[in-house]
Amino acid sequence: MTRRQLTHAQWKFIEPYLPIGRYGPYPERLREQFEGVIWRFRSSGQWREMPAEFGPWATVYGRFRVWRDAGVFTALLEGLTAQGASAGRTDLSLVSVDSTTVRAHHDAAGMRVSKHLMNALEQAVQEQDAARQKGAARRNRTDRTNAGASGADAGSA
């Protein structure tokens, strides 16, 4: 039996994003099927090689296709980014805006971002700017203090 792929906290975050239709899946199998998708992409194995503990491979693959088409993985990524930004764990300095080295596919031109994600990202940027300004002010004070002290030492020598 394979160990769990997700912690309980991770599952609590993911579960609300998974759609439950009229005819299934049964809620007690959702986690196993989602972990089956994780297993498939972590192992790079074929769907048919999936361990039986995740359920029939065809069912897990079918769930993956439904979730993919419903935008579940995109919504998860946006939710995770928003959560990280609101907790101050998103390093926005890693975002590249240099158009000479990074080109988006023409299909990416009309990307839509939810208001929740955009607000969280804008707030994170404002907090990072405030922290940078605070750090610059502290460095300026320290530099002036050190320059005054070294000037006094030089005059007495």
Secondary structure, DSSP 8 states (H G I E B T S, - for coil): ----SS-HHHHHHHGGGS--BTTB--HHHHHHHHHHHHHHHHHT--GGG--GGG--HHHHHHHHHHHHHHTHHHHHHHHHHHHHHHTT---GGG----TTT----GGGGG----HHHHHHHHHHHHHHHHHHHHHHHHHHHHHHHHHHHHHHHHHH-
